[in-house]
Amino acid sequence: MATVRLSTKEVQVDDTVYVFDVVQIADAFEACVAAADAGHCEVDHPPVSKRPASAEGSVQNE
């Protein structure tokens, strides 16, 4: 799985961005994803929200 740390509290795994309220939970989730699938890690280290990564960069100036 491709994992990208977008900020201290946001971790992107493939096409999903996981948002956490505590940096340490985001750290634990990121470490978990390195060894297991995101679904398993999401149960052990629950995010406060998640969104499709395709929403990144979709802001348009009008």
N, CA, C and O atoms as CSV, one atom per row, in Angstrom:
chain,resi,resn,atom,element,x,y,z
A,1,MET,N,N,0.821,-1.180,0.000
A,1,MET,CA,C,0.000,0.000,0.000
A,1,MET,C,C,0.869,1.248,0.000
A,1,MET,O,O,1.868,1.322,0.715
A,2,ALA,N,N,0.486,2.212,-0.794
A,2,ALA,CA,C,1.187,3.488,-0.804
A,2,ALA,C,C,0.678,4.349,0.337
A,2,ALA,O,O,-0.521,4.600,0.448
A,3,THR,N,N,1.603,4.804,1.197
A,3,THR,CA,C,1.247,5.615,2.354
A,3,THR,C,C,1.979,6.950,2.272
A,3,THR,O,O,3.185,6.992,2.030
A,4,VAL,N,N,1.236,8.047,2.475
A,4,VAL,CA,C,1.808,9.386,2.432
A,4,VAL,C,C,1.318,10.140,3.661
A,4,VAL,O,O,0.120,10.152,3.945
A,5,ARG,N,N,2.219,10.760,4.380
A,5,ARG,CA,C,1.850,11.588,5.533
A,5,ARG,C,C,1.590,12.989,5.001
A,5,ARG,O,O,2.527,13.685,4.608
A,6,LEU,N,N,0.337,13.409,4.984
A,6,LEU,CA,C,-0.026,14.717,4.439
A,6,LEU,C,C,0.181,15.835,5.455
A,6,LEU,O,O,0.511,16.963,5.090
A,7,SER,N,N,-0.014,15.516,6.719
A,7,SER,CA,C,0.217,16.470,7.806
A,7,SER,C,C,0.421,15.656,9.082
A,7,SER,O,O,0.444,14.426,9.032
A,8,THR,N,N,0.568,16.325,10.214
A,8,THR,CA,C,0.788,15.589,11.455
A,8,THR,C,C,-0.410,14.719,11.819
A,8,THR,O,O,-0.259,13.727,12.531
A,9,LYS,N,N,-1.604,15.083,11.336
A,9,LYS,CA,C,-2.816,14.346,11.702
A,9,LYS,C,C,-3.542,13.741,10.510
A,9,LYS,O,O,-4.674,13.281,10.659
A,10,GLU,N,N,-2.928,13.728,9.332
A,10,GLU,CA,C,-3.545,13.153,8.136
A,10,GLU,C,C,-2.595,12.160,7.475
A,10,GLU,O,O,-1.427,12.457,7.225
A,11,VAL,N,N,-3.130,10.981,7.201
A,11,VAL,CA,C,-2.352,9.927,6.539
A,11,VAL,C,C,-3.145,9.443,5.339
A,11,VAL,O,O,-4.307,9.057,5.465
A,12,GLN,N,N,-2.512,9.466,4.175
A,12,GLN,CA,C,-3.155,8.942,2.971
A,12,GLN,C,C,-2.663,7.529,2.727
A,12,GLN,O,O,-1.459,7.273,2.700
A,13,VAL,N,N,-3.606,6.611,2.550
A,13,VAL,CA,C,-3.299,5.234,2.195
A,13,VAL,C,C,-4.038,4.954,0.894
A,13,VAL,O,O,-5.268,4.945,0.853
A,14,ASP,N,N,-3.277,4.726,-0.161
A,14,ASP,CA,C,-3.834,4.542,-1.498
A,14,ASP,C,C,-4.759,5.716,-1.829
A,14,ASP,O,O,-4.293,6.850,-1.945
A,15,ASP,N,N,-6.060,5.460,-1.982
A,15,ASP,CA,C,-6.996,6.507,-2.409
A,15,ASP,C,C,-7.824,7.093,-1.280
A,15,ASP,O,O,-8.834,7.746,-1.542
A,16,THR,N,N,-7.428,6.881,-0.033
A,16,THR,CA,C,-8.193,7.373,1.115
A,16,THR,C,C,-7.291,8.173,2.052
A,16,THR,O,O,-6.161,7.776,2.339
A,17,VAL,N,N,-7.811,9.307,2.521
A,17,VAL,CA,C,-7.110,10.129,3.507
A,17,VAL,C,C,-7.794,9.907,4.852
A,17,VAL,O,O,-9.002,10.105,4.984
A,18,TYR,N,N,-7.013,9.495,5.845
A,18,TYR,CA,C,-7.499,9.267,7.201
A,18,TYR,C,C,-7.097,10.461,8.049
A,18,TYR,O,O,-5.941,10.884,8.024
A,19,VAL,N,N,-8.055,11.009,8.807
A,19,VAL,CA,C,-7.822,12.189,9.633
A,19,VAL,C,C,-7.952,11.783,11.105
A,19,VAL,O,O,-8.919,11.134,11.503
A,20,PHE,N,N,-6.963,12.180,11.897
A,20,PHE,CA,C,-6.915,11.828,13.312
A,20,PHE,C,C,-6.924,13.097,14.148
A,20,PHE,O,O,-6.504,14.156,13.681
A,21,ASP,N,N,-7.407,12.993,15.397
A,21,ASP,CA,C,-7.413,14.161,16.273
A,21,ASP,C,C,-6.182,14.223,17.168
A,21,ASP,O,O,-5.936,15.238,17.820
A,22,VAL,N,N,-5.413,13.146,17.201
A,22,VAL,CA,C,-4.209,13.079,18.031
A,22,VAL,C,C,-3.041,12.582,17.165
A,22,VAL,O,O,-3.159,11.574,16.469
A,23,VAL,N,N,-1.939,13.287,17.217
A,23,VAL,CA,C,-0.769,12.945,16.403
A,23,VAL,C,C,-0.299,11.520,16.694
A,23,VAL,O,O,0.066,10.794,15.769
A,24,GLN,N,N,-0.301,11.114,17.950
A,24,GLN,CA,C,0.190,9.784,18.317
A,24,GLN,C,C,-0.659,8.674,17.700
A,24,GLN,O,O,-0.135,7.613,17.363
A,25,ILE,N,N,-1.949,8.905,17.551
A,25,ILE,CA,C,-2.811,7.897,16.906
A,25,ILE,C,C,-2.492,7.837,15.418
A,25,ILE,O,O,-2.458,6.755,14.832
A,26,ALA,N,N,-2.260,8.986,14.809
A,26,ALA,CA,C,-1.863,9.014,13.392
A,26,ALA,C,C,-0.538,8.282,13.206
A,26,ALA,O,O,-0.365,7.539,12.240
A,27,ASP,N,N,0.401,8.493,14.137
A,27,ASP,CA,C,1.692,7.797,14.081
A,27,ASP,C,C,1.501,6.289,14.176
A,27,ASP,O,O,2.092,5.531,13.408
A,28,ALA,N,N,0.671,5.859,15.123
A,28,ALA,CA,C,0.429,4.426,15.319
A,28,ALA,C,C,-0.272,3.820,14.112
A,28,ALA,O,O,0.040,2.700,13.710
A,29,PHE,N,N,-1.219,4.553,13.531
A,29,PHE,CA,C,-1.916,4.078,12.335
A,29,PHE,C,C,-0.935,3.909,11.184
A,29,PHE,O,O,-0.945,2.889,10.496
A,30,GLU,N,N,-0.089,4.911,10.976
A,30,GLU,CA,C,0.893,4.851,9.890
A,30,GLU,C,C,1.841,3.665,10.075
A,30,GLU,O,O,2.160,2.971,9.109
A,31,ALA,N,N,2.283,3.434,11.286
A,31,ALA,CA,C,3.163,2.298,11.563
A,31,ALA,C,C,2.434,0.982,11.329
A,31,ALA,O,O,3.008,0.035,10.792
A,32,CYS,N,N,1.182,0.924,11.728
A,32,CYS,CA,C,0.382,-0.289,11.551
A,32,CYS,C,C,0.205,-0.622,10.072
A,32,CYS,O,O,0.326,-1.779,9.670
A,33,VAL,N,N,-0.084,0.408,9.261
A,33,VAL,CA,C,-0.320,0.191,7.825
A,33,VAL,C,C,0.924,-0.362,7.135
A,33,VAL,O,O,0.818,-1.022,6.102
A,34,ALA,N,N,2.094,-0.098,7.698
A,34,ALA,CA,C,3.328,-0.637,7.125
A,34,ALA,C,C,3.389,-2.155,7.255
A,34,ALA,O,O,4.102,-2.818,6.501
A,35,ALA,N,N,2.634,-2.709,8.220
A,35,ALA,CA,C,2.690,-4.152,8.471
A,35,ALA,C,C,1.371,-4.874,8.233
A,35,ALA,O,O,1.355,-6.102,8.140
A,36,ALA,N,N,0.264,-4.141,8.132
A,36,ALA,CA,C,-1.054,-4.775,7.996
A,36,ALA,C,C,-1.922,-3.947,7.053
A,36,ALA,O,O,-1.513,-2.879,6.597
A,37,ASP,N,N,-3.116,-4.444,6.765
A,37,ASP,CA,C,-3.997,-3.714,5.862
A,37,ASP,C,C,-4.689,-2.562,6.602
A,37,ASP,O,O,-4.841,-2.602,7.823
A,38,ALA,N,N,-5.100,-1.549,5.856
A,38,ALA,CA,C,-5.682,-0.342,6.441
A,38,ALA,C,C,-6.959,-0.642,7.217
A,38,ALA,O,O,-7.216,-0.002,8.237
A,39,GLY,N,N,-7.752,-1.586,6.766
A,39,GLY,CA,C,-8.987,-1.932,7.473
A,39,GLY,C,C,-8.718,-2.403,8.887
A,39,GLY,O,O,-9.414,-2.006,9.822
A,40,HIS,N,N,-7.716,-3.245,9.048
A,40,HIS,CA,C,-7.327,-3.726,10.380
A,40,HIS,C,C,-6.829,-2.562,11.235
A,40,HIS,O,O,-7.202,-2.443,12.402
A,41,CYS,N,N,-6.002,-1.719,10.666
A,41,CYS,CA,C,-5.420,-0.600,11.399
A,41,CYS,C,C,-6.481,0.429,11.774
A,41,CYS,O,O,-6.384,1.074,12.817
A,42,GLU,N,N,-7.485,0.580,10.930
A,42,GLU,CA,C,-8.568,1.515,11.200
A,42,GLU,C,C,-9.357,1.099,12.444
A,42,GLU,O,O,-9.853,1.955,13.175
A,43,VAL,N,N,-9.475,-0.198,12.686
A,43,VAL,CA,C,-10.165,-0.700,13.883
A,43,VAL,C,C,-9.317,-0.445,15.125
A,43,VAL,O,O,-9.837,-0.021,16.157
A,44,ASP,N,N,-8.021,-0.700,15.031
A,44,ASP,CA,C,-7.125,-0.537,16.175
A,44,ASP,C,C,-6.779,0.926,16.477
A,44,ASP,O,O,-6.529,1.285,17.627
A,45,HIS,N,N,-6.768,1.755,15.449
A,45,HIS,CA,C,-6.396,3.175,15.572
A,45,HIS,C,C,-7.428,3.999,14.797
A,45,HIS,O,O,-7.135,4.491,13.707
A,46,PRO,N,N,-8.637,4.150,15.354
A,46,PRO,CA,C,-9.730,4.769,14.586
A,46,PRO,C,C,-9.504,6.252,14.266
A,46,PRO,O,O,-9.134,7.040,15.137
A,47,PRO,N,N,-9.734,6.609,13.008
A,47,PRO,CA,C,-9.659,8.018,12.620
A,47,PRO,C,C,-10.956,8.736,13.023
A,47,PRO,O,O,-11.977,8.092,13.265
A,48,VAL,N,N,-10.910,10.061,13.092
A,48,VAL,CA,C,-12.130,10.820,13.358
A,48,VAL,C,C,-12.939,10.986,12.080
A,48,VAL,O,O,-14.155,11.176,12.123
A,49,SER,N,N,-12.250,10.910,10.936
A,49,SER,CA,C,-12.937,10.959,9.649
A,49,SER,C,C,-12.008,10.422,8.569
A,49,SER,O,O,-10.813,10.226,8.786
A,50,LYS,N,N,-12.588,10.192,7.414
A,50,LYS,CA,C,-11.790,9.819,6.249
A,50,LYS,C,C,-12.500,10.345,5.016
A,50,LYS,O,O,-13.713,10.553,5.012
A,51,ARG,N,N,-11.710,10.555,3.968
A,51,ARG,CA,C,-12.262,11.095,2.726
A,51,ARG,C,C,-11.482,10.537,1.544
A,51,ARG,O,O,-10.351,10.077,1.701
A,52,PRO,N,N,-12.081,10.578,0.375
A,52,PRO,CA,C,-11.340,10.121,-0.811
A,52,PRO,C,C,-10.176,11.056,-1.110
A,52,PRO,O,O,-10.316,12.275,-1.015
A,53,ALA,N,N,-9.062,10.507,-1.461
A,53,ALA,CA,C,-7.883,11.318,-1.789
A,53,ALA,C,C,-8.121,12.132,-3.049
A,53,ALA,O,O,-7.459,13.147,-3.261
A,54,SER,N,N,-9.054,11.705,-3.887
A,54,SER,CA,C,-9.351,12.448,-5.112
A,54,SER,C,C,-9.876,13.846,-4.803
A,54,SER,O,O,-9.863,14.719,-5.670
A,55,ALA,N,N,-10.340,14.065,-3.560
A,55,ALA,CA,C,-10.805,15.397,-3.170
A,55,ALA,C,C,-9.629,16.356,-3.003
A,55,ALA,O,O,-9.817,17.572,-3.023
A,56,GLU,N,N,-8.412,15.816,-2.837
A,56,GLU,CA,C,-7.220,16.657,-2.711
A,56,GLU,C,C,-6.959,17.352,-4.041
A,56,GLU,O,O,-6.963,16.721,-5.098
A,57,GLY,N,N,-6.735,18.639,-3.972
A,57,GLY,CA,C,-6.389,19.371,-5.180
A,57,GLY,C,C,-7.544,19.612,-6.115
A,57,GLY,O,O,-7.329,20.028,-7.254
A,58,SER,N,N,-8.782,19.363,-5.673
A,58,SER,CA,C,-9.922,19.567,-6.556
A,58,SER,C,C,-10.558,20.945,-6.376
A,58,SER,O,O,-11.620,21.216,-6.936
A,59,VAL,N,N,-9.905,21.823,-5.591
A,59,VAL,CA,C,-10.430,23.159,-5.367
A,59,VAL,C,C,-10.188,23.982,-6.626
A,59,VAL,O,O,-9.092,23.986,-7.187
A,60,GLN,N,N,-11.225,24.669,-7.049
A,60,GLN,CA,C,-11.113,25.475,-8.260
A,60,GLN,C,C,-11.331,26.942,-7.914
A,60,GLN,O,O,-12.196,27.271,-7.102
A,61,ASN,N,N,-10.565,27.805,-8.517
A,61,ASN,CA,C,-10.759,29.248,-8.336
A,61,ASN,C,C,-11.837,29.718,-9.263
A,61,ASN,O,O,-11.843,29.382,-10.448
A,62,GLU,N,N,-12.760,30.503,-8.725
A,62,GLU,CA,C,-13.836,31.012,-9.579
A,62,GLU,C,C,-13.766,32.506,-9.672
A,62,GLU,O,O,-14.590,33.122,-10.348
